Amino acid sequence: MNNILSKNLYMKDKKKNDLRKMEPARVGRTKQRYEKYVRLITGCVPILRSESEGLKIVLVTSSRNEGWILPKGGWENDESSEEGAAREAYEEAGVMGVISSTIGTFSYIGKQGKEGKAVMYILEVNEMLERWPESFRRQRRMVGIEEANNFLFRPEQRDVISKLMKILVAKNL
């Protein structure tokens, strides 16, 4: 591979005290899924649960550093939408965890002004990595669920947080 992310990136497994190879971020659109001419996206709201701090959401800077976003990206034809959402959280935010439920499907306008459709999930975070595939170009930040919409610059992602809050209230979480 000739992409910058395929350099020898390793992360240390603290539990086993060994090094394991970090998977590079996927790039390109050759494996992207489309529904007619609409690009299919998958993503998640990574949630950290803490007795002392309550619920926190992990946000990342957009690839063009326009502001804060939720991890999301192209749903590829060799994975389920849940696998794609977990992959995007790993690549963009350096978090790993378990997809716990679906938030919903949202329409959006992409970087090139084209329509897209995103399926968004809740990812219960169980590990935050010190280095991750896109750590050289993205920052991450943890915010309370109530303040997340103050940071997100994309209106459809603010809609995702609003729907998430309704789901959490309905489930009494």
Secondary structure, DSSP 4 states (H G I P E B T S, - for coil): --SGGGS--EEEETTTTEEEEPPPPP-SSTTB-EETTEEEEEEEEEEEEETTTEEEEEEEE-TT-SSEE--EEEPBTTS-HHHHHHHHIIIII-EEEEEEEEEEEEEEE-TTS-EEEEEEEEEEEEEE-SS-TTTTT--EEEEEGGGHHHHB-SHHHHHHHHHHHHHHHHTT-
